[in-house]
Amino acid sequence: MKRNIILFLLFLLFLYPCVYAQDNKEINEFTTDLASANIKLRGKLQLFGDYKGDLSALKFDQYIKRLKNNETESNKGLSEIVATADKHLFKAKKNTFLIAIYLKDLNVILYDDANTAMADSVLILKNGVIPNLEEFVRKADRASR
């Protein structure tokens, strides 16, 4: 009996890193897809369409619609995940737009400024406390300067 308990605990210790690594891989892939899609979308919106030279009028629902229309085979479903995020913060500025989302399934907050080729900040939550997205973006911007 004691041997079975020890084997079970060893199994759990072995299993945990595998599950954690899978979550990290999923987060990394999603983050890369989001940042890549945002920088491409920003370029298209600035050069063509309704937002030539000034993206400040872009709203979240318009962003989602354009993100969906510009999905590729490699990032299929990206707009659906962003649209159904448990929390989101979207801000449009003259030359860029910012998006921060909280995904409860992955217990992660992602922040991306469309001016950059990579996501600006990723926070995997450990304690279950979801920070205010405005504050999270402010801290991420300060840290990147």
C-alpha distance (Angstrom), angle and dihedral (degrees) to the residues before:
residue distance angle dihedral
M1 . . .
K2 3.79 . .
R3 3.80 89.2 .
N4 3.83 91.1 52.9
I5 3.79 91.7 51.6
I6 3.79 91.3 50.1
L7 3.81 91.2 48.3
F8 3.80 90.5 49.0
L9 3.83 92.1 50.7
L10 3.79 90.6 48.5
F11 3.78 89.3 50.2
L12 3.81 90.8 52.4
L13 3.80 90.9 48.4
F14 3.78 89.2 52.1
L15 3.81 94.1 45.1
Y16 3.82 97.4 50.1
P17 3.83 96.7 67.4
C18 3.80 90.3 47.5
V19 3.81 92.6 54.1
Y20 3.81 91.9 42.7
A21 3.82 91.5 49.6
Q22 3.82 90.7 51.1
D23 3.81 91.0 52.1
N24 3.82 90.7 48.6
K25 3.81 91.1 49.7
E26 3.81 90.8 50.9
I27 3.81 91.0 47.9
N28 3.82 92.2 48.2
E29 3.81 92.9 49.6
F30 3.79 93.1 47.1
T31 3.81 92.7 46.1
T32 3.81 91.8 50.7
D33 3.81 91.8 47.6
L34 3.81 92.3 48.7
A35 3.81 95.2 48.6
S36 3.81 92.5 45.5
A37 3.81 93.3 47.8
N38 3.82 91.7 47.1
I39 3.79 95.7 51.7
K40 3.82 91.2 48.1
L41 3.80 91.7 46.5
R42 3.80 91.8 48.5
G43 3.80 90.2 53.5
K44 3.81 92.8 48.7
L45 3.80 93.3 47.3
Q46 3.81 92.5 49.8
L47 3.79 95.2 46.9
F48 3.80 101.2 37.0
G49 3.78 139.6 19.3
D50 3.78 132.1 23.8
Y51 3.79 98.9 -29.5
K52 3.82 103.6 57.2
G53 3.77 107.1 162.5
D54 3.81 96.6 -11.8
L55 3.79 124.8 63.4
S56 3.81 95.5 171.9
A57 3.83 93.1 104.4
L58 3.82 92.9 57.1
K59 3.82 112.3 118.2
F60 3.82 129.2 -160.1
D61 3.81 95.3 -106.6
Q62 3.81 90.9 49.1
Y63 3.81 89.5 48.4
I64 3.83 91.0 52.1
K65 3.81 91.5 48.7
R66 3.81 92.2 50.3
L67 3.81 91.9 43.4
K68 3.82 89.4 53.7
N69 3.81 92.5 47.3
N70 3.81 90.4 52.1
E71 3.81 98.4 46.7
T72 3.76 116.0 129.1
E73 3.77 130.3 -157.0
S74 3.81 90.0 -94.7
N75 3.81 95.4 54.7
K76 3.81 100.6 33.3
G77 3.81 111.2 156.5
L78 3.81 95.0 21.1
S79 3.80 93.6 120.2
E80 3.82 91.4 50.8
I81 3.81 91.9 53.7
V82 3.81 92.1 48.1
A83 3.83 92.6 44.7
T84 3.80 92.6 51.2
A85 3.80 96.9 41.6
D86 3.78 112.4 138.9
K87 3.82 90.2 -121.4
H88 3.77 132.0 7.1
L89 3.78 140.2 -178.3
F90 3.79 119.3 -164.3
K91 3.80 126.0 -178.4
A92 3.78 127.1 174.3
K93 3.78 121.8 -155.6
K94 3.79 131.0 -178.7
N95 3.82 95.6 -89.9
T96 3.78 103.7 18.7
F97 3.76 147.7 11.6
L98 3.79 130.6 -129.2
I99 3.78 127.4 -146.5
A100 3.78 129.8 -174.8
I101 3.80 120.5 179.6
Y102 3.76 136.3 -179.7
L103 3.82 116.5 -146.4
K104 3.78 110.8 -164.1
D105 3.83 93.9 -167.3
L106 3.81 90.7 61.1
N107 3.82 94.3 28.1
V108 3.78 90.2 -132.6
I109 3.80 139.6 128.4
L110 3.80 117.7 -145.9
Y111 3.78 125.1 -167.5
D112 3.78 125.2 -171.4
D113 3.78 132.7 177.0
A114 3.81 106.8 -159.2
N115 3.82 89.3 -137.8
T116 3.79 90.9 73.3
A117 3.79 129.3 68.8
M118 3.80 93.0 -138.6
A119 3.79 132.1 47.1
D120 3.79 110.2 -87.6
S121 3.78 98.3 -140.4
V122 3.80 140.3 3.4
L123 3.79 122.5 -172.2
I124 3.78 121.4 -173.6
L125 3.78 105.2 -158.7
K126 3.78 116.0 -133.2
N127 3.79 103.6 173.5
G128 3.81 99.4 44.4
V129 3.81 93.4 -117.3
I130 3.79 110.3 129.8
P131 3.80 110.7 -148.6
N132 3.79 121.6 -139.5
L133 3.83 105.6 -87.1
E134 3.82 92.8 -139.1
E135 3.80 90.3 55.4
F136 3.80 91.7 43.5
V137 3.83 91.4 54.3
R138 3.81 91.7 45.7
K139 3.82 91.4 52.6
A140 3.81 92.5 45.0
D141 3.81 91.0 51.3
R142 3.82 91.7 48.6
A143 3.81 91.5 48.9
S144 3.81 92.4 51.6
R145 3.81 94.3 55.9
